[in-house]
Amino acid sequence: MTDSKIPQSFLDYLATQPEKTQAALRQLRDCILKAAPDSTEMFNYNIPAFALVEGGKREQQIMIAGYKKHVGLYPHPTTMEKFDTELSAYKRGKGSVQFPLDKPLPKDLIVGMIKYRKELLRK
């Protein structure tokens, strides 16, 4: 990917995704903004990121990404550990979870995860 094709905003990124993925990404973004309305939108690893604290470094951000069959949420390993039981039905990595596009997003769970991570960063 050349620099000219690297998205510079959430809407730019959204435009690169299939329609079904776009809808799920919008919902994910809405969940993040509901839980952390004062977050700052940015990009890391060429995907949308949301700094939960002012000037947030990568470990202080929540990232999202779109794929053909799922959307990814990257909340941080400590958040994944805290919500391990609730996330057991989903494919997970150390600091990420995949939500399949053919199932509704667990919005309340996502909002809870974001609020939890934000609270941890305040301590």
FIPAVO-867398 format. One record per residue (C-alpha): residue number from 0; y, x, z; residue in three letters. Coordinates in Angstrom, 3 decimals. Layout:
BEGIN
<seq->NUM, c2->Y, c1->X, c3->Z, type->ala>
...
This chain:
BEGIN
<seq->0, c2->0.000, c1->0.000, c3->0.000, type->met>
<seq->1, c2->3.378, c1->1.435, c3->-0.941, type->thr>
<seq->2, c2->6.367, c1->1.260, c3->1.375, type->asp>
<seq->3, c2->7.928, c1->-1.414, c3->-0.837, type->ser>
<seq->4, c2->4.913, c1->-3.669, c3->-0.215, type->lys>
<seq->5, c2->4.843, c1->-3.244, c3->3.552, type->ile>
<seq->6, c2->6.060, c1->-6.506, c3->5.120, type->pro>
<seq->7, c2->9.335, c1->-6.240, c3->7.003, type->gln>
<seq->8, c2->9.242, c1->-9.633, c3->8.716, type->ser>
<seq->9, c2->6.769, c1->-12.227, c3->9.894, type->phe>
<seq->10, c2->7.572, c1->-14.380, c3->6.849, type->leu>
<seq->11, c2->6.974, c1->-11.416, c3->4.518, type->asp>
<seq->12, c2->3.618, c1->-10.813, c3->6.201, type->tyr>
<seq->13, c2->2.752, c1->-14.504, c3->6.044, type->leu>
<seq->14, c2->3.378, c1->-14.553, c3->2.294, type->ala>
<seq->15, c2->0.623, c1->-11.951, c3->1.806, type->thr>
<seq->16, c2->-2.009, c1->-14.166, c3->3.444, type->gln>
<seq->17, c2->-4.200, c1->-17.003, c3->2.116, type->pro>
<seq->18, c2->-2.920, c1->-20.511, c3->2.901, type->glu>
<seq->19, c2->-5.498, c1->-21.248, c3->5.617, type->lys>
<seq->20, c2->-4.750, c1->-17.924, c3->7.294, type->thr>
<seq->21, c2->-1.013, c1->-18.635, c3->7.142, type->gln>
<seq->22, c2->-1.460, c1->-21.854, c3->9.116, type->ala>
<seq->23, c2->-3.448, c1->-20.094, c3->11.850, type->ala>
<seq->24, c2->-0.942, c1->-17.227, c3->12.033, type->leu>
<seq->25, c2->1.910, c1->-19.703, c3->12.444, type->arg>
<seq->26, c2->0.017, c1->-21.353, c3->15.304, type->gln>
<seq->27, c2->-0.655, c1->-17.978, c3->16.949, type->leu>
<seq->28, c2->3.015, c1->-17.039, c3->16.666, type->arg>
<seq->29, c2->4.008, c1->-20.413, c3->18.144, type->asp>
<seq->30, c2->1.682, c1->-19.795, c3->21.112, type->cys>
<seq->31, c2->3.195, c1->-16.365, c3->21.716, type->ile>
<seq->32, c2->6.757, c1->-17.678, c3->21.503, type->leu>
<seq->33, c2->5.876, c1->-20.575, c3->23.824, type->lys>
<seq->34, c2->4.462, c1->-18.203, c3->26.439, type->ala>
<seq->35, c2->7.073, c1->-15.488, c3->25.922, type->ala>
<seq->36, c2->10.193, c1->-17.016, c3->24.349, type->pro>
<seq->37, c2->12.206, c1->-13.873, c3->25.069, type->asp>
<seq->38, c2->9.751, c1->-11.589, c3->23.252, type->ser>
<seq->39, c2->11.033, c1->-9.430, c3->20.403, type->thr>
<seq->40, c2->9.313, c1->-9.651, c3->17.024, type->glu>
<seq->41, c2->8.538, c1->-6.342, c3->15.330, type->met>
<seq->42, c2->5.801, c1->-4.594, c3->13.372, type->phe>
<seq->43, c2->3.178, c1->-2.057, c3->14.415, type->asn>
<seq->44, c2->0.269, c1->-0.906, c3->12.296, type->tyr>
<seq->45, c2->1.867, c1->-3.037, c3->9.528, type->asn>
<seq->46, c2->1.058, c1->-6.257, c3->11.395, type->ile>
<seq->47, c2->3.278, c1->-8.626, c3->13.399, type->pro>
<seq->48, c2->3.864, c1->-7.560, c3->16.984, type->ala>
<seq->49, c2->5.735, c1->-9.145, c3->19.863, type->phe>
<seq->50, c2->7.237, c1->-6.927, c3->22.559, type->ala>
<seq->51, c2->6.845, c1->-8.703, c3->25.881, type->leu>
<seq->52, c2->9.427, c1->-6.502, c3->27.607, type->val>
<seq->53, c2->12.656, c1->-5.063, c3->26.275, type->glu>
<seq->54, c2->11.962, c1->-1.982, c3->24.147, type->gly>
<seq->55, c2->8.238, c1->-2.638, c3->24.553, type->gly>
<seq->56, c2->5.914, c1->0.169, c3->23.517, type->lys>
<seq->57, c2->2.630, c1->-0.621, c3->21.767, type->arg>
<seq->58, c2->0.780, c1->-1.247, c3->25.014, type->glu>
<seq->59, c2->3.530, c1->-3.716, c3->25.972, type->gln>
<seq->60, c2->3.116, c1->-5.756, c3->22.813, type->gln>
<seq->61, c2->0.877, c1->-8.537, c3->21.590, type->ile>
<seq->62, c2->-0.153, c1->-8.134, c3->17.946, type->met>
<seq->63, c2->-1.625, c1->-10.602, c3->15.469, type->ile>
<seq->64, c2->-3.240, c1->-10.172, c3->12.076, type->ala>
<seq->65, c2->-4.619, c1->-12.377, c3->9.352, type->gly>
<seq->66, c2->-7.898, c1->-12.009, c3->7.517, type->tyr>
<seq->67, c2->-9.878, c1->-14.056, c3->5.029, type->lys>
<seq->68, c2->-12.099, c1->-15.801, c3->7.602, type->lys>
<seq->69, c2->-10.292, c1->-15.284, c3->10.904, type->his>
<seq->70, c2->-7.082, c1->-14.320, c3->12.648, type->val>
<seq->71, c2->-6.968, c1->-11.519, c3->15.166, type->gly>
<seq->72, c2->-5.113, c1->-11.452, c3->18.460, type->leu>
<seq->73, c2->-4.584, c1->-8.077, c3->20.122, type->tyr>
<seq->74, c2->-3.444, c1->-8.787, c3->23.692, type->pro>
<seq->75, c2->-4.568, c1->-5.565, c3->25.486, type->his>
<seq->76, c2->-7.900, c1->-4.612, c3->27.109, type->pro>
<seq->77, c2->-6.824, c1->-5.739, c3->30.605, type->thr>
<seq->78, c2->-6.111, c1->-9.225, c3->29.277, type->thr>
<seq->79, c2->-9.442, c1->-9.288, c3->27.470, type->met>
<seq->80, c2->-11.224, c1->-8.367, c3->30.704, type->glu>
<seq->81, c2->-9.427, c1->-11.079, c3->32.681, type->lys>
<seq->82, c2->-10.352, c1->-13.781, c3->30.132, type->phe>
<seq->83, c2->-13.842, c1->-12.474, c3->29.346, type->asp>
<seq->84, c2->-15.636, c1->-15.708, c3->30.282, type->thr>
<seq->85, c2->-13.213, c1->-17.963, c3->28.404, type->glu>
<seq->86, c2->-13.503, c1->-15.771, c3->25.300, type->leu>
<seq->87, c2->-17.303, c1->-15.535, c3->25.324, type->ser>
<seq->88, c2->-17.641, c1->-17.820, c3->22.279, type->ala>
<seq->89, c2->-15.555, c1->-15.484, c3->20.107, type->tyr>
<seq->90, c2->-16.115, c1->-12.113, c3->18.490, type->lys>
<seq->91, c2->-14.268, c1->-9.535, c3->20.569, type->arg>
<seq->92, c2->-13.364, c1->-5.894, c3->20.690, type->gly>
<seq->93, c2->-12.063, c1->-3.886, c3->23.628, type->lys>
<seq->94, c2->-8.518, c1->-5.197, c3->23.164, type->gly>
<seq->95, c2->-8.911, c1->-7.882, c3->20.522, type->ser>
<seq->96, c2->-10.372, c1->-11.271, c3->19.777, type->val>
<seq->97, c2->-11.149, c1->-12.958, c3->16.461, type->gln>
<seq->98, c2->-10.527, c1->-16.667, c3->16.039, type->phe>
<seq->99, c2->-12.421, c1->-18.111, c3->13.041, type->pro>
<seq->100, c2->-10.356, c1->-20.157, c3->10.619, type->leu>
<seq->101, c2->-12.935, c1->-22.946, c3->10.497, type->asp>
<seq->102, c2->-12.372, c1->-23.856, c3->14.171, type->lys>
<seq->103, c2->-9.238, c1->-25.000, c3->16.007, type->pro>
<seq->104, c2->-7.322, c1->-22.290, c3->17.825, type->leu>
<seq->105, c2->-7.685, c1->-22.485, c3->21.621, type->pro>
<seq->106, c2->-3.919, c1->-22.752, c3->22.066, type->lys>
<seq->107, c2->-3.922, c1->-23.303, c3->25.830, type->asp>
<seq->108, c2->-6.148, c1->-20.259, c3->26.290, type->leu>
<seq->109, c2->-3.914, c1->-18.125, c3->24.062, type->ile>
<seq->110, c2->-0.767, c1->-19.209, c3->25.909, type->val>
<seq->111, c2->-2.492, c1->-18.403, c3->29.208, type->gly>
<seq->112, c2->-3.471, c1->-14.955, c3->27.966, type->met>
<seq->113, c2->0.073, c1->-14.165, c3->26.853, type->ile>
<seq->114, c2->1.561, c1->-15.374, c3->30.141, type->lys>
<seq->115, c2->-0.959, c1->-13.269, c3->32.065, type->tyr>
<seq->116, c2->-0.140, c1->-10.133, c3->30.065, type->arg>
<seq->117, c2->3.587, c1->-10.705, c3->30.436, type->lys>
<seq->118, c2->3.211, c1->-11.125, c3->34.206, type->glu>
<seq->119, c2->1.227, c1->-7.866, c3->34.434, type->leu>
<seq->120, c2->4.020, c1->-6.028, c3->32.650, type->leu>
<seq->121, c2->6.597, c1->-7.324, c3->35.142, type->arg>
<seq->122, c2->4.803, c1->-5.639, c3->38.048, type->lys>
